[in-house]
Amino acid sequence: MEGEEGVQQPQLVLANKLFLLTQNDVDDIEKVRLRDEVFNFIITNDMAPLYETLVASKVLNLDQTALDAMRAKNDDELKKLEEKIADAEENLGESEVREAHLAKSLFYVRIGDKEKALEQLKVTESKTVAVGQKMDLVFYTLLIGFFHLDFDLIDKSIDKAKKLFEEGGDWERKNRLKVYEGLYCMSTRNFKKAADLFLDSISTFTTYELFPYDTFIFYTVVTSIISLDRVSLKQKVVDAPEILTVIGKIPYLSDFMNSLYDCQYKSFFTAFAGLTEHIKLDRYLHPHFRYYMREIRTVVYAQFLESYKSVTIEAMAKAFGVTVDFIDLELSRFIAAGKLHCKIDKVAGVLETNRPDAKNALYQSTIKQGDFLLNRIQKLSRVIDL
């Protein structure tokens, strides 16, 4: 089940290539290469059910001879697996029966038959007693979920895994589940929880079947930057030895993180521009690309304005290496959306910050909630009187 160090689960590598084939930002020559690699992988692993799906969605062209050959191999292998199960049930013990059913489950996982794989994993679970082995079956289900980006399946599987851990379970599997849950949270735009889970897993990372360690560090940094305050970012990310050892291998990421913390905003925008392609072509981050772009700009603008009671728009534009018109348009959008607490004096060309007082905000919130509660009580009293 576990991936060897640095080796990603082959089906997830395939899923990423299939994702890239759908992107307009990938050039046609690269898509030709990717399509060949996808076809060769499918032929090598006899993935007839997946091939039929990809042909139907016009991702690949139909090669009837290849499809017939894969179907024949699948039928032959399935027959052998069924014979092995029958033999184990008749002549061997419970452990051998479970192993035979597991082999059939992994066969369906390998050929990309989602429904039959999930069905067979349930059968295998019914033959499984040990909590650790049940957890491994949940991890297989999670990998199927991430291949198809079936977030409902992933969510239910994570909940199931947590319930199993209440019965027992080792720390190694618990730590691996944190990474799976972190990836799920990041994929569903819960960046704060994803950052916390990834940071908890940095020193114990063994989940190579999901992605390489470099990719894990990339996800940890990009989620942490928009989730943590400056002090936490410094302690947990900027100075973290596990991150420092590999961050240099990922283009632009070191400059992206350090220029933000060191308030080198011009360098930050340069690094950010270089990193956008990486984020846009990431299978899990792609749906949240525009959202992430907005959030990171909110973080950096708020950090700059934190140091000033008032500052000229020209000075801010110069600090970021952009034009006055650009920064004016940017800030007006964020101010209107309530993301930045400042106002623009267009005549004087000045930005005036009006950061809300924390105590005053808490007081206003308490009054508002109190009014809401009183209204509810009054409505309830009228119902009771009736």
Solvent accessible surface area in square Angstrom, and as a share of the most:
residue,aa,sasa,rsa
1,M,67,0.30
2,E,97,0.44
3,G,18,0.17
4,E,131,0.59
5,E,144,0.65
6,G,45,0.43
7,V,80,0.46
8,Q,45,0.20
9,Q,36,0.16
10,P,68,0.43
11,Q,20,0.09
12,L,4,0.02
13,V,55,0.31
14,L,2,0.01
15,A,4,0.03
16,N,54,0.28
17,K,50,0.21
18,L,25,0.12
19,F,28,0.12
20,L,30,0.15
21,L,13,0.07
22,T,88,0.51
23,Q,20,0.09
24,N,150,0.77
25,D,73,0.38
26,V,13,0.07
27,D,91,0.47
28,D,110,0.57
29,I,147,0.74
30,E,57,0.26
31,K,33,0.14
32,V,90,0.52
33,R,111,0.41
34,L,3,0.02
35,R,81,0.30
36,D,80,0.41
37,E,55,0.25
38,V,0,0.00
39,F,56,0.23
40,N,87,0.44
41,F,51,0.21
42,I,0,0.00
43,I,59,0.30
44,T,107,0.62
45,N,29,0.15
46,D,19,0.10
47,M,0,0.00
48,A,3,0.02
49,P,36,0.22
50,L,10,0.05
51,Y,0,0.00
52,E,70,0.32
53,T,82,0.48
54,L,14,0.07
55,V,33,0.19
56,A,85,0.66
57,S,68,0.44
58,K,178,0.75
59,V,32,0.18
60,L,9,0.04
61,N,129,0.66
62,L,98,0.49
63,D,58,0.30
64,Q,88,0.39
65,T,109,0.63
66,A,17,0.13
67,L,8,0.04
68,D,69,0.36
69,A,50,0.39
70,M,4,0.02
71,R,97,0.35
72,A,60,0.47
73,K,114,0.48
74,N,14,0.07
75,D,96,0.50
76,D,74,0.39
77,E,55,0.25
78,L,45,0.23
79,K,129,0.55
80,K,128,0.54
81,L,21,0.10
82,E,76,0.34
83,E,97,0.43
84,K,115,0.49
85,I,12,0.06
86,A,55,0.43
87,D,70,0.36
88,A,2,0.02
89,E,98,0.44
90,E,142,0.64
91,N,99,0.51
92,L,96,0.48
93,G,38,0.37
94,E,144,0.65
95,S,75,0.48
96,E,76,0.34
97,V,15,0.09
98,R,16,0.06
99,E,85,0.38
100,A,2,0.01
101,H,17,0.07
102,L,25,0.13
103,A,31,0.24
104,K,25,0.11
105,S,0,0.00
106,L,62,0.31
107,F,7,0.03
108,Y,18,0.07
109,V,22,0.12
110,R,72,0.26
111,I,6,0.03
112,G,14,0.14
113,D,27,0.14
114,K,45,0.19
115,E,121,0.54
116,K,99,0.42
117,A,1,0.00
118,L,31,0.16
119,E,115,0.51
120,Q,13,0.06
121,L,8,0.04
122,K,143,0.60
123,V,55,0.32
124,T,0,0.00
125,E,45,0.20
126,S,90,0.58
127,K,81,0.34
128,T,8,0.05
129,V,128,0.74
130,A,49,0.38
131,V,35,0.20
132,G,16,0.16
133,Q,70,0.31
134,K,49,0.21
135,M,0,0.00
136,D,27,0.14
137,L,7,0.03
138,V,5,0.03
139,F,0,0.00
140,Y,29,0.11
141,T,21,0.12
142,L,0,0.00
143,L,10,0.05
144,I,10,0.05
145,G,0,0.00
146,F,0,0.00
147,F,23,0.10
148,H,70,0.31
149,L,57,0.28
150,D,38,0.19
151,F,68,0.28
152,D,88,0.45
153,L,30,0.15
154,I,0,0.00
155,D,56,0.29
156,K,129,0.55
157,S,7,0.05
158,I,5,0.03
159,D,68,0.35
160,K,80,0.34
161,A,0,0.00
162,K,84,0.35
163,K,135,0.57
164,L,13,0.07
165,F,26,0.11
166,E,147,0.66
167,E,120,0.54
168,G,30,0.29
169,G,36,0.35
170,D,56,0.29
171,W,185,0.65
172,E,62,0.28
173,R,51,0.19
174,K,56,0.24
175,N,27,0.14
176,R,3,0.01
177,L,8,0.04
178,K,63,0.27
179,V,0,0.00
180,Y,0,0.00
181,E,14,0.06
182,G,0,0.00
183,L,0,0.00
184,Y,41,0.16
185,C,6,0.03
186,M,0,0.00
187,S,6,0.04
188,T,55,0.32
189,R,103,0.38
190,N,67,0.34
191,F,9,0.04
192,K,106,0.45
193,K,85,0.36
194,A,0,0.00
195,A,0,0.00
196,D,52,0.27
197,L,22,0.11
198,F,0,0.00
199,L,27,0.13
200,D,86,0.44
201,S,1,0.00
202,I,12,0.06
203,S,89,0.57
204,T,59,0.34
205,F,16,0.07
206,T,48,0.28
207,T,0,0.00
208,Y,31,0.12
209,E,2,0.01
210,L,0,0.00
211,F,4,0.02
212,P,48,0.30
213,Y,48,0.18
214,D,49,0.25
215,T,37,0.22
216,F,0,0.00
217,I,0,0.00
218,F,2,0.01
219,Y,5,0.02
220,T,0,0.00
221,V,0,0.00
222,V,0,0.00
223,T,0,0.00
224,S,0,0.00
225,I,2,0.01
226,I,30,0.15
227,S,25,0.16
228,L,26,0.13
229,D,90,0.47
230,R,97,0.36
231,V,100,0.58
232,S,26,0.17
233,L,6,0.03
234,K,71,0.30
235,Q,124,0.55
236,K,98,0.42
237,V,0,0.00
238,V,13,0.08
239,D,71,0.37
240,A,9,0.07
241,P,90,0.56
242,E,56,0.25
243,I,0,0.00
244,L,93,0.46
245,T,100,0.58
246,V,14,0.08
247,I,8,0.04
248,G,67,0.64
249,K,139,0.59
250,I,12,0.06
251,P,90,0.56
252,Y,109,0.42
253,L,0,0.00
254,S,33,0.21
255,D,84,0.44
256,F,0,0.00
257,M,0,0.00
258,N,49,0.25
259,S,7,0.05
260,L,2,0.01
261,Y,42,0.16
262,D,80,0.41
263,C,58,0.35
264,Q,105,0.47
265,Y,18,0.07
266,K,116,0.49
267,S,58,0.37
268,F,0,0.00
269,F,35,0.14
270,T,91,0.53
271,A,3,0.03
272,F,11,0.05
273,A,68,0.53
274,G,23,0.22
275,L,0,0.00
276,T,23,0.13
277,E,85,0.38
278,H,76,0.34
279,I,1,0.00
280,K,50,0.21
281,L,42,0.21
282,D,15,0.08
283,R,19,0.07
284,Y,18,0.07
285,L,2,0.01
286,H,60,0.27
287,P,84,0.53
288,H,16,0.07
289,F,33,0.14
290,R,185,0.67
291,Y,55,0.21
292,Y,2,0.01
293,M,45,0.20
294,R,104,0.38
295,E,30,0.13
296,I,0,0.00
297,R,40,0.15
298,T,18,0.11
299,V,44,0.25
300,V,0,0.00
301,Y,0,0.00
302,A,40,0.31
303,Q,25,0.11
304,F,13,0.06
305,L,8,0.04
306,E,106,0.47
307,S,92,0.60
308,Y,86,0.33
309,K,164,0.69
310,S,56,0.36
311,V,13,0.08
312,T,62,0.36
313,I,6,0.03
314,E,122,0.55
315,A,45,0.35
316,M,0,0.00
317,A,3,0.02
318,K,156,0.66
319,A,35,0.27
320,F,2,0.01
321,G,46,0.44
322,V,40,0.23
323,T,90,0.52
324,V,66,0.38
325,D,111,0.58
326,F,83,0.34
327,I,0,0.00
328,D,25,0.13
329,L,96,0.48
330,E,5,0.02
331,L,1,0.00
332,S,46,0.30
333,R,140,0.51
334,F,10,0.04
335,I,45,0.23
336,A,94,0.73
337,A,72,0.56
338,G,51,0.49
339,K,83,0.35
340,L,8,0.04
341,H,96,0.43
342,C,5,0.03
343,K,116,0.49
344,I,47,0.24
345,D,54,0.28
346,K,135,0.57
347,V,151,0.87
348,A,66,0.51
349,G,24,0.23
350,V,32,0.18
351,L,0,0.00
352,E,64,0.29
353,T,12,0.07
354,N,88,0.45
355,R,114,0.42
356,P,77,0.49
357,D,88,0.46
358,A,82,0.64
359,K,167,0.71
360,N,80,0.41
361,A,51,0.39
362,L,123,0.61
363,Y,131,0.50
364,Q,100,0.44
365,S,44,0.28
366,T,79,0.46
367,I,82,0.42
368,K,156,0.66
369,Q,121,0.54
370,G,29,0.28
371,D,76,0.39
372,F,124,0.52
373,L,107,0.53
374,L,106,0.53
375,N,79,0.41
376,R,138,0.50
377,I,89,0.45
378,Q,98,0.44
379,K,119,0.50
380,L,107,0.53
381,S,49,0.32
382,R,141,0.51
383,V,99,0.57
384,I,127,0.64
385,D,121,0.63
386,L,189,0.94
